[in-house]
Amino acid sequence: MEWYEIENVDNILSPAIAIYPNRIHHNIREMLRIAGSNYRLRTHVKTYKMPQIVKMQMDAGISKFKCSTIVEAEMLIDAGCMNILLAMPTVGPAQKMILNLKRQNTSTSISALIDHPSQIKFWKEVLNQDESIDLFIDINVGMSRTGIDPEKAENLYQFLVAESQLKVRGLHVYDGHNRVNDFNERKNQVDKEFESVNKLLNEINDDTLEIVCGGSVTFPCHALDQKRTLSPGTTLLWDAGYGTNFPDIKMKNAAVLITRVISKPGNNRICLDLGHKSVASEMQNQRVVFPQLDDYERVGHSEEHLVLQLNNRSKINIGDVLYGIPWHICPTIALHSEVAVIQSNKVVDFWAVTARHRKYRLA
């Protein structure tokens, strides 16, 4: 029996997603090996959104976490995390939400990002006179999604230092655009892009700042500099995309889709109950990899259906179960309200994907 197969799969409706804690434990150990110590990790929860996986990391000594949404921050607090960075520039009601969380959880360190001087005014408007907020300056080293150019960040730092209610706790340097397959070439790009950050750090001259760097692809490169905190996230569950493109990172796939053949609409053509609503579908080509199939191509994909053309004769029948490894795990997990937990090829539990939903009301 293959590692992903489930003996009592008849107890699971499809489409579904299963996770394998033993393989998650392997990935945590590998993150720790690369980092060299637990205090260097500030892992991102956006991939899995489940408190049980947070606690697995906390049991391994990881105490700092990063998140993308208010609900993820709430999940971390409920899991007992004491050090949280909300890794999105925060405006409007979200600022009030963060302050409410801080007021309700005074022993928890909750930080936010800032990347523009105009955001200073917004924070001052929502803070009470006796309150302060911890901030990380978001630095743009090439992704150009959020972040301030390193050359302009020193002025922003000085503006913040002049404001007693705004406490600069670190820099956030995310280089998710770096998708270079070869490790040495990837590391060379990291080093080149970090030159401007090093210049900024010399200008600021503040050794107390935490420098949060990288994502799942680049954190092994940043790990070679002992002054940097590392911020992987997809590493907990991994996926077919990263596994294919970055074989130097020795994580194991720990999340698998469960689907069934519901129709055979033509010669060597099968239809699965694995539509857009079950697996991330933003990729033009691969969306899910089926290790049980040798030669196939996707010929149709819609809300509830995935049609495959098998390019060799196959004994796949209607009702058969197939297991698929998502090409992109992060948005795939967010499509499911719960996951099946697999130990020794058996379903032993179901965990809610606690932080997949959004929050809209301040109250």
N, C-alpha and C positions, 0 to 999 in steps of 0.2 A: 504494500500500500504506500502511495506517495505521501509526502508530508502534509500536503494540502487536503487530501481526501478525508471525508467524514463518514464514519460508520453509520451513524444514526441521522443521516442527512434527510431522511423521510420526515423528520420532525420539524423541518424548516421550510417555510414557504419561500418561493423564489419570485422575483430576484431578491437576493440578500447579500450581506457582506459578513465575512467571518474574520476574526483576528486570532492570533496565535501567541499567547503570552510568553511561551518559552523562547520564541524568536525575538520578541520585543526585548526580553532580558538580554539576549545576545547583543542586540543593537545598542542597548544602554552600556553594556560592558565595552563595546567597541568605541562608543563616544568617549567614555572615560579613558580608554587606552590612548586615543588620539589626543585628548585634551591634557592628559598627564595628571589631572586632579579634578575632583568634583567642583571645587570652588571656581574653576575657570569656565564653567558652563552656565549659560543662561538660555535654556532651550525654549523653543517656540511651540505653543500648544495648538496653533491653527490647524495642523494636519489632522489630529485625532479628536480633540474636543471632549475628552473623557477624563473624569477625575481619577479613575482607577489607574490610568497610565501616568498621570501626574504623581500619584502616590508610589508607583513602582520606581520612579526616578528619585523621589524624596527618600525612599528606603535605601537607595544607592548613594545618598549623600548630596544629591543635587538640590540646592535650596533657592536658586534664582530662576525666574521664568519670564517669558515674554508672551504677549498675546496681541490680538488684533481688534477685539471687540469688547464692549462692556460686559456682555454675558460671559465671555471667556474669563474676564477678570473676576467676575462673581464666582465662577466655577473654581478658579484657583484659590480664592479666599475660603470657599467651603471645603476645599481639599486640605487646608491648613498651610498654604504657602504664605510666607511672610515678606517676600520681596518680588514685586511685580512691576514690569514695564509694559505700558500700553503703547505698542509700536506703530501708532498711527498719529499723524498730526491731528489735534483735537480742537474742534470748534463747536460753538453753539451749545445745545442741550447736553452734548457729550461731556463738556467741561463741568457742567453742574452734576452730572452723574458721577464723574470721577471724584469730585469733592464730597458728594454724599457717601461714596464708598469709604473715603478717607475718614470722614466724621464718624461713620459707623464702625470702623475697624482701625482704631488709633494705633494699635501695635503693629500694623502691617505697613510696610513701605510700598507706596504706590506712586509710580513716576509716569510722566507723559512725554511725548515728543514735541519739539518746537523747531520750525525751520524758516521762520520769517519774522522780522521785527513787528509787523502789524498784529501778530498773535499775542504780543505782550499786553496790548490794550484789552484784548478779550479776557485774558486771565485776570487782570486787575479788576475788571468789572464784576466778576463772579466771586472773587475772594472776599471774605470778611476781613476786617482790619487785623485781627489776631491770627490769621491763617497764612499758610505758605503752600507752595506746590513745588515738588521736585521735578526737574526737567532734564531731558537729554536732548542735546542739539543733534538734529538729523542731518547727516552729511551726504551730499550727492557726489559719488565718485564715478558716475557714468551711467547709472540706470535711468536717471532723469524722470523718475516717477514722483518721488517726494525728495525733500532734502535741499539744503542750501549749499552753494558752491564753497569748497574749503577756503577759497581766497576771500570770501565775504563773511565767513563764520566768526572770525576774530572780533569783528565789530558787533555782531549779534551777542557774542559772549560778553563783551564789555557792557552792552545795554542791559543784559540780564544781571550782571554783577551789581549794577547800580540800583537794581530793584530788590529791596530787602525781602519781599514776599516770594520772589522767584529764585529758586535754588538750583544752580547748575550742578548736576550729579555726574554727567558723563557725555560722551559722544556715541551716536548710533550710526554705524557705517555698514550699510547693507549693499552688497554687490551681486544682486541676483541676476544681473545681465551677463555675468561671467559664466559662460557655458563651454569653456574650452575643455575638450575631452582629455588631452594629455596633462598629467599632473604638473610636470615641470613647466609647461607653457602656461597652464592655469596659474601657477605660482608666480611666474614672471609678470603676468598681467596684474595680479594682486599687488605685487611689490611696486610696479610702476604707478598704479592708481593710488597707492597709499603714500607716495612721496609728498603729495600736497597735504595729506592728513598729518604726516610727521612734521611738516613745516608749521602747520597750524598749532600742533601740540607744543612745539618749541616757542612759538609766539605767546601762547597762553601761559605756559610754564606752571601748570597745576597738576601735581602728581597725585592728587586725590581723585581725579576723574576716572570713572570706569569707561573703558573703550570697548563697546559691544560691536563685534565684527562678524561679518559673513553670514552665510546660510548653510544649507546642507552640503552644497557642492564645494564651497570655498573654505569652510571652517578648518579642514585639515591644513590648508595653506597658512591661515592665520594662527594656527596652533603652534607654529614654529617660533612665534614671537610671544614670549612669556608674559608680556604686559597686557595682552589682549584677552577680553572675555569672548567666548565663542557661542554662536547662536544658531545651531542647527534645529530643524524641526521635522522635516520629512524623514529624517534618519530613523525615527521611532518605528514607522511602518514600512517605509521604503516603497518603491513602485517599479514598474517595468521600464519606465522612461529613464529614471536615474540609474537603474541597474544596468541597462543597455549602454548608456552613454558614458558612465563613469565607473568602469569596472575596478578602478583602484580603491574605491570606497567599499569596504567589505561588510556592508549591511545585508541583512536577510529580509526578503519579502515577508511581511507579517500580517498582511491583509489580503484576502482573496474573495472575489465575487462568486456567488453561487447562482447558476442559471440553469434552466431546463429547455430542452428542445420541445417546442409546442406545435411545430408544423414542419412538413417537408414539401415545400411548394414546387419542387422541380428536381431534375436529375442532379444528385449530389449537392442540393441546396437545402439548407436548414434555416429555420427561424427560431430565435431564442427570445425569451421574455426579459431582455436586457436592453431597454431603450435609453433614450436621453435622460430619463428621470432616474436612472439607476447607476450610470457611469459617466464620468466627465467626458464631454463630447466636443470640446473646443479644438481638438487636434484634427487636422485634415486627414491624416493617414491612420496610424495606429491609435486605438482607444482602449483596447484590452487585448491581452495576450493569453491564448489558451494553450497551456502546455500539453494537453491531451491530443491536440490536433497538429498534424505535420505540415500541411500545405493548404492554406485557405486564404480567402480575401473577403473583406467586407463589401457587400454589394447594396446594402440598404440599412438605414438606421433612422428610426423615428422615435416618437415619444415612448412607446412601450415595446418596440420590436427591434431586434438586430438580426439581419439576414446575412448568412455566410454562404459563399460558394466554396465547396470542398473540391480541391483540384486533384484529388485521387479518390479511388473508391473507398468508401468508409462504411463501417457497420453501425454508424450512429443512428439511433432510432428515436421516434417520438417518445417523450417521457424521460430520456436519458439526462443525467446531470452532467453539466460541464462546469469546470472551475476556471475562473479568469483572473489574471493579475492586472489591475488597472494600470494604464500608462501614466495617469496623473492621479495620485491618491487623494490629495487635499480636497478638491471639490467633489470627489466621489464620496468620501465619508460624509460630507455635508448633505448629501442627498438621502441619507438613511437615518431613521430615527433611533435605531438600535443595531447592535452587532451581536452575532453569535460568537461565544467564546469557546475556543477549541483547545482541549488538552488530550494528548495521546489519541488523536484522531476521533475524538468524540465531543459533541456539544455538551458543555458542563454548565453553561450560564448564558444569560443575555445581559448586555450592558447598554444603558441608554446613552446616546450621543448627546450629552447634556447641553453642550454649548453650541449646538448647530442653529438654534433659533435666534431671532433678532429681538431687540427690545425697543419699543417705540414710545413708551410713556415714562415721564420723569418719576411719577409716584411709584 
